[in-house]
Amino acid sequence: MHKHKIQLRRIEYSKKEKQECSVRFSDLCEKEVVNVKDCRCLGSVRDLDIDKECGRILALIVPGPGKYLGCFCRDSEFFIPWAKVIRIGPDIILVEFDEKEMKHRIYVVGMGPGQENMMTQEAMQVLEASDVIIGYTVYLKLLGERFGCKELLSTPMRQERERCQMCFEKAREGKKVALICSGDAGIYGMASLMLEIGKLYDDCIIEVIPGITAASSGAAVLGAPLNHDFCVISLSDLLTPWERIKKRLIAAAEGDFAMAIYN
């Protein structure tokens, strides 16, 4: 277990009835976890996911199929949300959740302009909770030393597809994965490519965490707010033919749009 988790001594015995009884973590590990949705025995608790700031339990961690005591295979782990625990009894822990909640979850995080104070609180929380952070080398450097204890992985420019596949591989190892993008992940970011590749990984769920895009942050810095209709156009011809980009620029100008131009 991680050091901060070893400090846990006692948790609530019966969540629904709010009894005053408690149980040690060592006892918790000896109980079988059963999903009442399909009466499936998932195994024993191996670890807990804990909010370090307030000491609140976020999830039970149970070794995935094929693992023995969390070892001898690289299969996934089940992160069972604490809210899905129905009752902790003398021998078993009853939980109730859908199969899709057992899937590996990958976060595609928009980190905004790069400064920590311009990242959303949700983005910071996701990165803090992640085991692995994957991104373009420059974006990882922008994170600074705060996330230096994480497993940081990168690929060079124009290896975006390989970067995405790395996310799925790490998620299948049972790790919490965050893929970072500058600005907003859905605006010239990695979200669309991840969702496209994700069709091949039906055991994974992709969640996009929005960020502040350059059109918004740049307008604020320049004192030129986008206060009416506007369009965002990229000049990159990596995926779009230049002739088509020219047509879009001309059409936007003829339509009297304010333009935020990316490159």
C-alpha positions as CSV (number, residue, x, y, z in Angstrom):
1,M,0.0,0.0,0.0
2,H,1.0,3.6,-0.4
3,K,2.3,5.2,2.7
4,H,-0.6,7.5,3.2
5,K,-3.0,4.6,3.1
6,I,-1.2,2.6,5.9
7,Q,-2.4,5.2,8.4
8,L,-6.0,4.1,8.0
9,R,-7.2,2.2,11.0
10,R,-11.0,2.2,11.1
11,I,-13.9,2.8,8.8
12,E,-17.7,2.8,9.2
13,Y,-19.0,-0.7,9.7
14,S,-22.5,-0.3,8.2
15,K,-22.9,2.6,5.8
16,K,-26.7,2.4,5.5
17,E,-27.5,2.1,9.2
18,K,-24.6,4.3,10.3
19,Q,-23.8,2.0,13.2
20,E,-21.0,3.0,15.5
21,C,-19.1,-0.3,15.0
22,S,-15.9,-0.1,13.1
23,V,-13.5,-2.5,11.4
24,R,-9.7,-2.5,10.9
25,F,-8.3,-2.4,7.5
26,S,-6.6,-5.8,8.0
27,D,-10.1,-7.3,8.7
28,L,-11.5,-5.6,5.7
29,C,-9.0,-7.4,3.5
30,E,-10.2,-10.8,4.6
31,K,-13.8,-10.2,3.5
32,E,-15.2,-11.3,0.2
33,V,-16.7,-8.5,-2.1
34,V,-19.9,-9.6,-3.7
35,N,-21.8,-7.6,-6.4
36,V,-25.5,-8.0,-5.7
37,K,-26.3,-7.0,-9.3
38,D,-25.2,-10.5,-10.5
39,C,-24.2,-12.2,-7.2
40,R,-20.7,-12.3,-8.5
41,C,-17.8,-12.7,-6.1
42,L,-15.2,-10.2,-7.0
43,G,-12.5,-11.2,-4.5
44,S,-11.0,-9.5,-1.5
45,V,-10.1,-5.9,-0.9
46,R,-6.5,-5.2,-1.7
47,D,-6.3,-1.5,-1.1
48,L,-8.3,1.7,-0.6
49,D,-8.5,4.9,-2.7
50,I,-8.4,7.8,-0.3
51,D,-8.8,11.5,-0.5
52,K,-5.5,12.5,1.2
53,E,-6.7,16.0,2.1
54,C,-9.8,15.0,4.1
55,G,-9.2,11.3,4.7
56,R,-12.4,10.2,3.0
57,I,-12.6,6.8,1.4
58,L,-13.3,7.2,-2.3
59,A,-13.3,3.5,-3.5
60,L,-12.4,-0.1,-2.6
61,I,-9.7,-1.6,-4.8
62,V,-10.1,-5.3,-5.6
63,P,-7.7,-7.2,-7.9
64,G,-9.2,-7.9,-11.3
65,P,-9.8,-11.4,-12.8
66,G,-6.8,-13.6,-13.0
67,K,-4.8,-11.7,-10.3
68,Y,-3.8,-13.5,-7.1
69,L,-3.3,-11.2,-4.2
70,G,-2.8,-8.5,-6.8
71,C,0.2,-10.3,-8.3
72,F,1.2,-12.7,-11.1
73,C,-0.6,-10.9,-13.9
74,R,-1.1,-7.5,-15.4
75,D,-4.9,-7.6,-15.5
76,S,-7.0,-4.7,-14.3
77,E,-8.2,-3.8,-10.8
78,F,-11.7,-3.0,-9.8
79,F,-12.2,0.5,-8.4
80,I,-15.5,0.2,-6.6
81,P,-16.9,3.7,-5.6
82,W,-17.5,3.9,-1.8
83,A,-21.1,5.2,-2.6
84,K,-21.7,1.7,-4.2
85,V,-21.0,-0.2,-0.9
86,I,-24.3,-1.4,0.5
87,R,-23.1,-3.1,3.7
88,I,-20.0,-4.4,5.3
89,G,-20.9,-7.7,7.2
90,P,-18.9,-10.2,9.2
91,D,-17.7,-12.1,6.2
92,I,-18.7,-10.3,3.1
93,I,-18.9,-6.8,1.6
94,L,-22.0,-6.2,-0.5
95,V,-21.7,-3.7,-3.3
96,E,-24.1,-2.8,-6.1
97,F,-22.8,-1.3,-9.4
98,D,-23.0,-2.0,-13.2
99,E,-20.3,-3.8,-15.1
100,K,-19.4,-0.6,-17.0
101,E,-18.2,0.9,-13.7
102,M,-15.5,-1.8,-13.6
103,K,-14.1,-0.5,-16.9
104,H,-10.8,1.3,-17.0
105,R,-11.2,5.1,-17.0
106,I,-8.9,7.4,-18.9
107,Y,-9.1,11.2,-18.4
108,V,-8.2,13.5,-21.3
109,V,-7.3,16.7,-19.5
110,G,-7.2,20.2,-20.9
111,M,-4.6,22.1,-18.9
112,G,-5.3,25.5,-20.2
113,P,-2.5,28.0,-21.1
114,G,0.0,26.1,-18.9
115,Q,0.1,28.0,-15.6
116,E,-1.2,26.0,-12.7
117,N,-3.4,28.8,-11.5
118,M,-5.3,28.7,-14.9
119,M,-6.1,25.1,-14.7
120,T,-9.5,24.1,-13.5
121,Q,-10.0,22.6,-10.0
122,E,-11.3,19.4,-11.7
123,A,-8.2,19.1,-13.8
124,M,-6.0,19.5,-10.8
125,Q,-7.9,16.9,-8.9
126,V,-7.7,14.4,-11.7
127,L,-4.0,14.9,-12.1
128,E,-3.4,14.5,-8.4
129,A,-5.4,11.2,-8.4
130,S,-3.6,9.8,-11.5
131,D,-0.9,7.2,-11.4
132,V,0.3,8.0,-14.9
133,I,0.3,11.3,-16.8
134,I,1.0,11.1,-20.5
135,G,1.5,14.0,-22.9
136,Y,3.7,15.9,-25.3
137,T,7.1,16.6,-23.7
138,V,6.6,20.4,-23.5
139,Y,3.2,19.9,-21.7
140,L,4.8,17.7,-19.1
141,K,7.5,20.3,-18.5
142,L,4.7,22.9,-18.0
143,L,3.4,20.9,-15.1
144,G,6.5,21.5,-13.1
145,E,7.7,19.6,-10.1
146,R,4.3,19.2,-8.5
147,F,3.6,16.0,-10.4
148,G,7.2,14.7,-10.5
149,C,6.3,11.7,-8.3
150,K,3.9,10.4,-11.0
151,E,4.9,8.1,-13.9
152,L,5.4,10.6,-16.7
153,L,5.4,9.4,-20.3
154,S,5.6,11.2,-23.6
155,T,6.0,10.9,-27.3
156,P,7.5,13.4,-29.8
157,M,5.4,15.6,-32.0
158,R,3.4,13.8,-34.7
159,Q,3.2,10.6,-32.6
160,E,-0.2,11.5,-31.2
161,R,-1.7,8.1,-32.1
162,E,1.1,6.2,-30.3
163,R,0.5,8.5,-27.3
164,C,-3.1,7.6,-27.2
165,Q,-2.4,3.9,-27.5
166,M,0.0,4.2,-24.6
167,C,-2.9,5.5,-22.5
168,F,-5.0,2.4,-23.1
169,E,-2.0,0.1,-22.4
170,K,-1.4,1.7,-19.1
171,A,-5.1,1.8,-18.2
172,R,-5.2,-2.0,-18.8
173,E,-2.5,-2.4,-16.2
174,G,-4.9,-1.1,-13.7
175,K,-3.4,2.4,-13.5
176,K,-5.3,5.7,-13.4
177,V,-4.3,7.5,-16.5
178,A,-4.5,11.1,-17.5
179,L,-3.6,12.4,-21.0
180,I,-2.8,16.1,-21.0
181,C,-3.4,18.7,-23.7
182,S,-2.8,22.4,-23.7
183,G,-5.8,24.6,-23.8
184,D,-9.0,22.6,-24.1
185,A,-8.7,18.9,-25.0
186,G,-11.7,19.1,-27.3
187,I,-10.4,22.1,-29.3
188,Y,-7.5,21.0,-31.6
189,G,-6.7,18.6,-28.7
190,M,-6.5,14.9,-28.2
191,A,-10.1,14.2,-27.2
192,S,-11.3,13.4,-30.7
193,L,-8.4,11.0,-31.5
194,M,-8.8,9.3,-28.1
195,L,-12.6,8.8,-28.7
196,E,-11.9,7.4,-32.1
197,I,-9.2,4.9,-31.0
198,G,-11.3,4.2,-27.9
199,K,-13.8,2.3,-30.1
200,L,-11.3,-0.5,-30.3
201,Y,-11.1,-0.7,-26.5
202,D,-14.5,-1.5,-25.2
203,D,-13.2,-2.2,-21.7
204,C,-12.2,1.5,-21.3
205,I,-14.2,4.6,-20.6
206,I,-12.9,8.0,-21.7
207,E,-13.8,11.2,-19.8
208,V,-12.9,14.6,-21.1
209,I,-11.9,17.3,-18.6
210,P,-12.3,20.7,-20.2
211,G,-9.8,23.5,-20.0
212,I,-9.4,27.2,-21.0
213,T,-8.7,27.4,-24.7
214,A,-6.3,30.0,-26.2
215,A,-9.1,31.9,-27.8
216,S,-10.5,32.7,-24.4
217,S,-7.3,33.3,-22.5
218,G,-5.7,35.2,-25.4
219,A,-8.7,37.5,-25.7
220,A,-8.6,38.2,-22.0
221,V,-4.9,39.1,-22.0
222,L,-5.4,41.4,-25.1
223,G,-8.4,43.1,-23.7
224,A,-10.4,42.1,-26.8
225,P,-13.2,39.8,-25.5
226,L,-15.0,37.6,-28.0
227,N,-18.3,39.3,-27.1
228,H,-20.2,38.4,-30.2
229,D,-20.3,35.7,-32.9
230,F,-16.8,34.4,-33.7
231,C,-15.1,31.4,-35.2
232,V,-11.9,29.5,-34.5
233,I,-9.7,28.4,-37.4
234,S,-6.5,26.4,-37.4
235,L,-3.8,27.2,-40.0
236,S,-2.3,23.7,-39.6
237,D,-2.5,21.7,-42.8
238,L,-1.4,18.5,-41.0
239,L,-5.0,17.1,-41.2
240,T,-6.8,19.7,-43.4
241,P,-5.7,20.6,-46.9
242,W,-4.5,24.2,-47.2
243,E,-7.0,25.0,-50.0
244,R,-9.9,24.2,-47.6
245,I,-8.3,26.3,-44.9
246,K,-8.2,29.3,-47.3
247,K,-11.9,28.8,-48.1
248,R,-12.8,28.9,-44.5
249,L,-10.8,32.0,-43.8
250,I,-12.4,33.8,-46.7
251,A,-15.9,32.6,-45.7
252,A,-15.3,33.8,-42.1
253,A,-14.1,37.2,-43.3
254,E,-17.1,37.6,-45.6
255,G,-19.4,36.6,-42.7
256,D,-17.9,39.4,-40.6
257,F,-16.8,37.0,-37.8
258,A,-14.2,37.8,-35.3
259,M,-11.5,35.1,-35.8
260,A,-9.3,33.3,-33.4
261,I,-6.5,31.8,-35.5
262,Y,-4.6,28.8,-34.2
263,N,-1.5,27.3,-35.7
